């Protein structure tokens, strides 16, 4: 994979940079600028090498050209954070946008409108990719969170621009995850939560092969508990996930890792902030109740395993952490990961949100900017946005 160091002289050249500015907005303002800050090092290096930069990103899933999903708030925030001269283009492609790009001076930035305003983006339309390629001399992908999508701005355009490379963020993500998978400091402990087994079964199976322990939490634990003969009450648990869990339990003994399931649970009759939470001394959920968090004994055991790890990977909350009655398990895991002496890698939006909620986001070794991309890479899949840079 080519990196910024492989690019030649950039003086006077225009660089099209695919970033991930898919940021939350409220009342026309960016409420979390983490992703914009993450792209700054790449943008600043390119500008420092004499280039002008054309930024392209998606924002949400607009139907047609929704004004509420314009890139203007992100462009404004980029200008505020960097002090750079930033202009918002009048569209994504077209004659007027080409004129803006051609007149862009070195050291300046042009932010294209939401690339998903163009219906050809998600279809990887060759015509849209060709128009994007006309805007620059060099292409850089720094959007790890979109690298698993074969879209016009991530894959199609990259193959049309001879000079292309990974940005600093994308390079760091790939190197970190490669070390996690290929050369981690042992023992390697994977903590996996979230809702559906089917979404993460390939990740679970991969870690059973390479990790020392896989700790399961969140609603994802209930299909495993059901497959082990426990009652799950009204907990989130579908038949498809139970079958997948049963298969993994049957074959998991052949793997390297131990598969750890909760020892106790926090339950309630509904998922609501005012619900009355009860701690079960066990994992058999009574009829009419649902499991909404791991229990204190489980949280203590998981924290102990994390503290003894050389490398920790965490993806997915342990329960409905957004609601205080069911936040204790996720908080315990977040604190254990933050205070762990080993290398700690956290991926997925919910895990990142939990760290932020508990004030721990800056206390992990690596907080990945990609959810789906991270999981697909761990599964062993090739990322189209990365392959196009080779």
C-alpha positions in Angstrom: 0.0 0.0 0.0 1.3 3.4 -0.9 1.6 6.1 1.8 2.1 9.8 1.8 5.9 9.2 1.9 5.6 7.5 -1.5 4.2 10.5 -3.2 6.6 12.7 -5.1 6.8 16.4 -5.3 3.4 17.9 -4.5 4.3 21.6 -5.0 1.5 23.2 -7.0 -0.5 20.0 -7.3 -4.2 19.5 -6.3 -4.9 16.5 -4.0 -8.3 14.9 -3.7 -8.6 13.7 -0.1 -11.4 11.3 0.9 -12.1 11.9 4.5 -14.8 10.7 7.0 -16.6 13.9 8.0 -19.8 11.9 8.8 -20.2 13.9 12.0 -23.3 14.5 14.2 -25.1 17.8 13.7 -27.6 19.8 15.7 -29.1 23.1 14.7 -26.6 23.3 11.8 -23.6 22.9 14.1 -21.1 20.0 14.5 -21.6 18.5 18.0 -18.6 16.1 17.9 -15.6 17.1 15.7 -13.5 14.0 16.5 -13.5 12.8 12.9 -12.6 16.3 11.6 -9.7 16.5 14.0 -8.5 13.0 12.9 -8.1 14.2 9.3 -6.2 17.3 10.1 -2.7 15.8 10.2 -3.0 14.5 6.6 -4.5 17.7 5.3 -1.9 19.8 7.0 1.0 17.7 5.7 -0.3 17.9 2.1 -0.7 21.7 2.4 2.8 22.0 4.0 4.2 20.2 1.0 2.9 22.9 -1.3 -0.4 21.3 -2.5 -3.9 22.5 -2.5 -6.5 20.1 -1.1 -10.0 19.1 -2.4 -11.9 17.3 0.4 -14.6 14.8 -0.3 -16.8 13.1 2.2 -20.3 11.7 2.8 -22.6 12.8 5.6 -25.6 10.6 6.6 -27.8 9.0 4.0 -29.5 11.9 2.2 -32.5 11.3 0.0 -31.8 13.6 -2.9 -30.0 16.8 -1.8 -31.2 17.4 1.7 -30.0 20.8 2.9 -29.8 19.5 6.5 -27.0 17.1 5.4 -24.9 19.8 3.6 -21.1 19.7 4.3 -21.2 23.4 5.3 -21.1 22.8 9.1 -18.1 20.4 8.7 -16.3 22.9 6.3 -16.9 25.7 8.8 -15.5 23.5 11.7 -12.5 22.5 9.6 -11.7 26.2 9.1 -12.1 27.0 12.8 -9.9 24.1 13.9 -7.1 24.7 11.4 -7.0 28.3 10.6 -6.9 27.3 6.9 -8.7 29.1 4.1 -11.6 26.7 3.4 -14.2 27.1 0.7 -17.4 25.0 0.3 -18.0 24.0 -3.3 -21.4 24.5 -4.9 -21.8 20.8 -5.5 -19.9 17.5 -5.8 -19.0 17.6 -9.5 -19.8 19.5 -12.6 -18.4 22.4 -14.6 -18.8 25.0 -11.8 -17.0 22.7 -9.2 -14.2 22.0 -11.7 -13.7 25.7 -12.0 -13.4 26.1 -8.2 -10.9 23.3 -8.1 -8.8 24.6 -11.0 -8.6 28.0 -9.4 -7.6 26.7 -5.9 -4.4 28.2 -4.7 -1.7 26.1 -2.9 -2.3 26.1 0.8 -6.1 26.4 0.4 -8.9 23.8 0.8 -12.0 23.2 -1.2 -14.7 21.0 0.5 -17.0 19.3 -1.9 -20.7 19.0 -1.1 -22.0 15.7 0.4 -20.8 13.1 -2.1 -24.0 11.1 -1.4 -25.9 13.9 -3.0 -24.8 12.1 -6.2 -26.8 8.8 -6.6 -23.7 7.3 -8.3 -21.6 7.4 -5.2 -22.8 4.2 -3.5 -23.2 2.4 -6.9 -19.5 3.2 -7.6 -20.6 4.8 -10.9 -17.7 5.0 -13.3 -18.9 8.4 -14.7 -18.9 9.9 -11.2 -15.5 8.5 -10.4 -14.2 10.0 -13.6 -15.5 13.4 -12.8 -14.0 13.2 -9.3 -10.7 12.2 -10.9 -10.7 15.4 -13.0 -10.6 17.5 -9.9 -7.1 16.6 -8.8 -3.6 15.3 -9.8 -3.3 13.1 -6.7 -5.7 11.0 -4.7 -5.4 10.2 -0.9 -7.8 8.1 1.1 -7.9 9.0 4.8 -11.3 7.6 5.5 -10.8 4.3 7.2 -14.5 4.3 8.3 -15.5 4.1 4.6 -12.7 1.9 3.3 -14.8 -1.2 3.4 -17.2 0.3 0.8 -16.6 0.1 -2.9 -18.0 3.5 -3.7 -17.0 6.0 -6.3 -15.1 8.2 -3.9 -13.3 5.4 -2.1 -12.6 2.8 -4.8 -13.6 4.0 -8.3 -11.7 7.3 -8.3 -8.6 5.8 -6.7 -8.1 3.5 -9.8 -8.2 6.5 -12.1 -5.6 8.7 -10.5 -2.0 7.5 -11.1 -0.6 9.1 -8.0 -2.5 7.7 -5.0 -1.8 6.9 -1.3 -3.2 6.2 2.1 -3.4 9.2 4.5 -1.9 9.2 7.9 -5.1 8.1 9.7 -5.8 5.2 7.3 -2.1 4.1 7.5 -2.2 4.2 11.3 -5.4 2.2 11.5 -4.1 -0.5 9.2 -0.8 -0.8 10.9 -2.4 -1.0 14.4 -4.9 -3.7 13.4 -2.3 -5.7 11.5 -0.2 -5.8 14.6 -3.2 -6.8 16.7 -3.9 -9.7 14.4 -0.4 -10.8 13.5 2.0 -9.9 16.3 0.1 -8.9 19.5 1.7 -8.8 22.9 0.2 -11.8 24.6 -2.1 -12.6 26.2 -4.6 -11.2 23.8 -8.1 -10.6 25.2 -11.0 -9.7 23.0 -14.1 -8.2 24.6 -17.1 -8.4 22.3 -20.6 -7.0 22.9 -23.5 -5.4 21.1 -26.7 -6.8 19.8 -26.6 -9.5 17.2 -24.4 -12.6 17.0 -24.9 -12.7 13.2 -23.2 -9.4 12.9 -20.0 -10.5 14.7 -19.9 -14.3 14.4 -16.9 -14.2 12.0 -15.1 -11.8 14.3 -15.8 -14.2 17.3 -14.6 -17.2 15.3 -11.4 -15.3 14.3 -10.5 -14.3 17.8 -11.2 -17.9 19.0 -8.3 -18.8 16.7 -5.8 -16.1 17.7 -6.7 -14.7 21.1 -6.3 -16.2 24.6 -9.7 -15.2 25.8 -12.9 -14.0 24.2 -15.3 -12.2 26.7 -18.9 -12.0 25.5 -21.4 -9.3 26.8 -24.3 -7.2 25.7 -27.4 -8.7 24.1 -25.1 -10.9 22.1 -24.6 -13.2 25.1 -28.2 -14.4 25.2 -28.0 -16.6 22.1 -24.9 -18.2 23.6 -26.7 -18.7 26.9 -29.8 -20.1 25.2 -27.6 -22.5 23.2 -26.0 -23.6 26.5 -29.5 -24.5 27.9 -30.3 -21.4 29.9 -33.6 -19.5 29.9 -33.4 -16.0 28.4 -36.9 -14.6 29.2 -37.7 -11.6 27.0 -34.1 -10.8 26.2 -33.1 -10.0 22.7 -32.5 -13.5 21.2 -33.4 -14.8 17.7 -33.3 -18.3 16.5 -30.7 -17.6 13.8 -28.3 -16.3 16.4 -28.9 -19.3 18.7 -27.9 -21.7 15.9 -24.8 -19.6 15.1 -23.9 -19.6 18.8 -24.5 -23.3 19.1 -22.2 -24.0 16.2 -19.5 -21.7 17.7 -19.7 -23.4 21.1 -19.4 -26.8 19.4 -16.3 -25.9 17.5 -14.8 -23.4 19.8 -13.1 -26.0 22.0 -10.8 -26.6 19.0 -9.6 -23.0 19.0 -6.8 -21.3 21.0 -9.0 -19.0 23.1 -11.4 -19.7 26.0 -15.0 -18.3 25.4 -16.2 -16.5 28.5 -20.0 -15.9 29.1 -21.6 -13.8 31.8 -21.9 -15.4 35.3 -24.7 -13.0 36.5 -27.0 -10.4 34.9 -28.9 -7.2 35.5 -32.6 -7.6 34.4 -35.7 -5.5 34.2 -39.2 -5.8 32.7 -38.4 -3.2 30.1 -35.5 -1.1 28.7 -36.2 2.3 30.2 -34.5 4.7 32.5 -37.2 4.4 35.1 -37.3 0.6 35.0 -36.5 -1.2 38.2 -33.3 -3.2 37.7 -32.6 -6.4 39.5 -29.3 -8.4 39.7 -29.7 -12.1 39.1 -27.3 -14.5 40.9 -26.9 -16.5 37.7 -27.9 -16.2 34.1 -31.4 -17.8 33.9 -33.7 -14.9 33.0 -37.3 -15.4 34.3 -40.2 -15.1 32.0 -41.3 -11.5 31.4 -37.9 -10.0 32.2 -35.0 -9.1 29.9 -31.3 -9.0 30.5 -30.0 -5.5 30.0 -26.4 -5.6 31.4 -23.8 -8.0 32.7 -23.8 -8.4 36.5 -21.2 -7.3 39.0 -19.5 -10.7 39.3 -19.1 -10.8 35.5 -17.9 -7.2 35.4 -15.2 -8.0 38.0 -14.1 -11.2 36.2 -13.9 -9.4 32.8 -12.0 -6.5 34.4 -9.5 -8.9 35.9 -8.9 -10.6 32.5 -8.4 -7.2 30.9 -5.9 -6.1 33.6 -3.8 -9.2 32.9 -3.8 -8.8 29.1 -0.8 -7.8 27.0 -3.2 -6.6 24.3 -7.0 -5.9 24.5 -9.5 -5.4 21.7 -12.9 -4.1 22.7 -15.9 -3.8 20.4 -19.5 -3.4 21.7 -21.1 -2.4 25.0 -21.9 -4.9 27.8 -25.5 -3.6 28.1 -27.8 -0.7 27.5 -25.2 1.8 28.9 -27.1 4.8 27.7 -29.5 4.2 30.6 -28.0 4.6 34.0 -29.7 1.4 35.6 -27.9 -0.7 33.0 -24.6 1.2 32.6 -22.5 -0.4 35.3 -21.1 -3.3 33.2 -20.0 -1.2 30.3 -18.5 1.4 32.7 -16.5 -1.4 34.5 -15.2 -2.7 31.2 -14.4 0.9 29.9 -12.5 1.7 33.1 -10.6 -1.6 32.9 -9.6 -1.0 29.3 -8.6 2.6 30.1 -6.4 1.5 33.0 -5.0 -1.7 31.5 -1.2 -1.8 31.4 -1.2 -3.5 27.9 -2.0 -2.2 24.4 -5.7 -1.3 24.2 -7.5 -1.1 20.9 -11.2 0.0 20.8 -13.4 -0.2 17.7 -17.0 0.6 17.0 -19.2 3.6 17.5 -21.0 2.4 20.6 -17.7 1.5 22.4 -16.3 4.9 21.5 -19.5 6.6 22.7 -19.2 4.7 26.0 -15.6 5.8 26.5 -16.7 9.4 25.8 -19.6 9.1 28.2 -17.4 8.0 31.0 -14.6 10.5 30.2 -12.1 7.9 29.1 -11.7 8.4 25.4 -8.1 9.7 25.7 -7.0 6.8 27.9 -6.7 4.0 25.3 -3.8 3.2 23.0 -5.9 3.4 19.8 -9.5 4.4 19.3 -10.4 3.2 15.8 -12.4 5.5 13.5 -14.0 2.6 11.7 -16.7 0.2 12.9 -17.6 -1.9 10.0 -14.2 -1.6 8.4 -12.5 -2.7 11.6 -14.7 -5.8 11.9 -14.3 -6.7 8.2 -10.5 -6.4 8.5 -10.5 -8.7 11.5 -12.7 -11.2 9.7 -10.0 -11.4 7.0 -11.9 -9.5 4.3 -10.1 -7.2 1.9 -11.2 -3.5 2.0 -11.9 -2.1 -1.5 -10.7 1.3 -0.5 -7.4 -0.1 0.6 -6.9 -2.5 -2.3 -7.5 0.4 -4.8 -4.4 2.1 -3.4 -2.0 -0.7 -4.2 
